Amino acid sequence: MSAAARPPFRLRRRIGRWVLPIYAAFAITFLTLPVIVMIIFSFNSPAGRSNLTWRELSIDAWLDPLGRPGLAEAVTTSVLIALLTTIIATALGVLIALALVRHTFRGKGIANLLIFLPMSTPEIVLGTSLLTLFIGSVGWTFLPPGVLYPLGFPTILIAHVMFSISFVVVTMRARLAGFPRHLEEAAMDLYANEWSTFWRVTFPLILPGVLAAAMLAFSLSIDDYVITTFTSGQTKTFPIYIFGAQQRGIPVQVNVIGTMIFLVAVGFVALSTFLGRRQQNAPGR
C-alpha cells in the first residue's frame, strides 16, 4: 500500500485506541450473557415446570425461593459444605503458601508437585479415586476390614477441601511473591514478636489475597458436581438437585438461588478490590 493510500496517522491512532475497549466489551458481554439470562429468567412465570421460554414478569419465585420439595435441604447442604470448605482450605492453604514461599525444607519440590497435582488431574479421575479410597478396606479407618465407609456429608467435605487447597495455595503464592518483607523487619526492630507481627503487619497486608482465595474456594465447592457425585452417596447438594430436576424441568427457584450466589460472589470481589486499593493508597506505600 502506498503512503498516499494509507489512512492518516491521527485516524489510525484513534482506531487503535478504541479497538481494545470494544474487544474487551464484547468478551465481557459474551462471558456474562448466561448469567444475565439466568437473572432475567429468575423473574419469569413459566406455564409449566420448565423455565426455558419467557412468559410474563413475576416475583413469585423471589418471594419463595425455596418453595420446591428438596430444594431447601440441597441448598443448605451445599452452603454448609462450601462454608466449611472455605474455612478449612483457606486456613491450610495460607499456611502452606507461607511455608513454600518463605522457607526451604527437605521435600519442598515434592510438596509443590503434590499441590499442583489436583489442579492438573481431571475431575472424573479424582472422583473415582476418592470413591475407591472411601469404599475400600483402608486400615486407618475405625471401621473393620471389609466394611464400607459411609458416603455422605463428611466424604464430600474431605473431597472439596482436598481440591480447593491447591487453588488457595496458588492464589496466596501470587500474593506473597511481592510481599514487602521490610515491614515485618521494621516491626521486629520495634520489639514485636512473631505472633504480633503476623496479625498486625503480615495478615492485614495479605488479607485481599486471603479473601480472593476464600472466594475461589467457596465458588469451586458450591458448584462442584463431578467429584460430588462420586462422594455424596445419598446426600443431595444443589448441583446434584439441578441435574435431577432438569429431567422433569428446572424450576424458577433454581435461577433465584443462582442469582443470589452470583451476587454474593460479586460482593466478595468488590470487597477484595476495595481492600486492595485501600492498601495501595495508604500513606507510606
QUIPENOR-V666794 format. One record per residue. N is the residue number from 1. RES is the residue in one small letter. OMEGA is omega in degrees with one decimal (NA if undefined). Layout:
N;RES;OMEGA
N;RES;OMEGA
//
This chain:
1;m;-179.8
2;s;-179.4
3;a;-179.9
4;a;-177.9
5;a;-179.7
6;r;176.6
7;p;179.8
8;p;-177.9
9;f;-178.5
10;r;179.3
11;l;178.6
12;r;178.7
13;r;179.1
14;r;177.8
15;i;178.8
16;g;178.9
17;r;-175.5
18;w;-177.3
19;v;-177.0
20;l;177.1
21;p;179.4
22;i;178.1
23;y;179.1
24;a;179.2
25;a;177.9
26;f;-179.4
27;a;179.5
28;i;178.0
29;t;178.9
30;f;-178.3
31;l;-176.6
32;t;-178.3
33;l;176.8
34;p;178.7
35;v;178.7
36;i;177.8
37;v;177.9
38;m;-179.5
39;i;-179.6
40;i;-176.7
41;f;171.5
42;s;177.0
43;f;-178.7
44;n;174.3
45;s;-174.7
46;p;-179.8
47;a;180.0
48;g;-179.2
49;r;-174.0
50;s;-179.6
51;n;-176.4
52;l;179.5
53;t;-178.9
54;w;179.9
55;r;178.4
56;e;-179.4
57;l;-179.3
58;s;176.4
59;i;-179.2
60;d;-179.4
61;a;178.1
62;w;178.1
63;l;179.0
64;d;-173.5
65;p;-178.9
66;l;-173.9
67;g;175.8
68;r;-179.4
69;p;178.2
70;g;-177.1
71;l;-178.9
72;a;179.4
73;e;-179.4
74;a;179.8
75;v;178.8
76;t;178.3
77;t;-179.3
78;s;-178.4
79;v;-179.6
80;l;177.7
81;i;-179.5
82;a;178.9
83;l;178.7
84;l;177.0
85;t;179.9
86;t;-178.4
87;i;-176.4
88;i;-176.9
89;a;179.5
90;t;179.6
91;a;179.8
92;l;-178.0
93;g;177.9
94;v;179.5
95;l;178.4
96;i;179.4
97;a;177.3
98;l;179.9
99;a;-177.8
100;l;-176.9
101;v;-168.9
102;r;-173.5
103;h;174.4
104;t;-177.0
105;f;-179.9
106;r;-178.8
107;g;-179.1
108;k;178.1
109;g;178.0
110;i;178.2
111;a;176.3
112;n;178.7
113;l;-178.9
114;l;178.4
115;i;-178.1
116;f;-176.3
117;l;179.0
118;p;179.4
119;m;-177.5
120;s;-179.1
121;t;176.7
122;p;-176.4
123;e;-178.8
124;i;176.3
125;v;176.5
126;l;-178.8
127;g;179.4
128;t;178.0
129;s;178.2
130;l;177.1
131;l;177.7
132;t;179.6
133;l;-173.4
134;f;-176.6
135;i;-180.0
136;g;177.9
137;s;-179.8
138;v;-172.2
139;g;-175.5
140;w;178.2
141;t;177.9
142;f;-179.4
143;l;177.0
144;p;179.8
145;p;178.7
146;g;179.5
147;v;-177.3
148;l;175.3
149;y;-175.8
150;p;176.7
151;l;-179.5
152;g;-176.0
153;f;-178.0
154;p;-178.8
155;t;175.7
156;i;-179.4
157;l;178.8
158;i;-179.2
159;a;-178.6
160;h;176.9
161;v;-177.0
162;m;-176.5
163;f;178.5
164;s;-178.9
165;i;-178.3
166;s;-179.2
167;f;177.2
168;v;-179.0
169;v;-179.9
170;v;179.4
171;t;-178.0
172;m;177.3
173;r;176.5
174;a;178.4
175;r;-177.0
176;l;-176.7
177;a;-179.3
178;g;-176.6
179;f;179.0
180;p;-177.8
181;r;-178.0
182;h;177.6
183;l;175.1
184;e;178.6
185;e;177.2
186;a;177.5
187;a;176.6
188;m;177.8
189;d;178.7
190;l;172.0
191;y;172.6
192;a;177.5
193;n;-176.0
194;e;-178.6
195;w;179.1
196;s;179.4
197;t;-179.0
198;f;-173.8
199;w;-177.1
200;r;-177.7
201;v;-172.7
202;t;-174.2
203;f;176.5
204;p;-179.2
205;l;179.9
206;i;-177.1
207;l;176.3
208;p;176.7
209;g;177.4
210;v;178.8
211;l;178.3
212;a;178.3
213;a;178.9
214;a;178.7
215;m;178.5
216;l;178.6
217;a;178.8
218;f;-179.1
219;s;179.6
220;l;-176.4
221;s;-170.6
222;i;-179.4
223;d;-179.9
224;d;179.4
225;y;-171.1
226;v;-178.3
227;i;179.9
228;t;179.5
229;t;-178.2
230;f;-172.3
231;t;-172.8
232;s;-174.0
233;g;178.3
234;q;-179.8
235;t;-176.5
236;k;175.1
237;t;-177.6
238;f;176.6
239;p;178.4
240;i;176.4
241;y;-179.8
242;i;179.8
243;f;177.6
244;g;-177.7
245;a;-176.2
246;q;176.6
247;q;178.0
248;r;-176.5
249;g;-176.8
250;i;-178.2
251;p;-179.2
252;v;-178.2
253;q;177.2
254;v;176.1
255;n;179.7
256;v;179.2
257;i;177.6
258;g;177.4
259;t;177.7
260;m;178.9
261;i;178.7
262;f;-180.0
263;l;176.7
264;v;179.0
265;a;177.5
266;v;177.2
267;g;177.2
268;f;178.5
269;v;179.0
270;a;178.9
271;l;178.9
272;s;178.6
273;t;179.6
274;f;179.3
275;l;178.7
276;g;178.3
277;r;177.6
278;r;177.3
279;q;179.3
280;q;-179.2
281;n;-178.7
282;a;179.2
283;p;178.6
284;g;178.4
285;r;NA
//
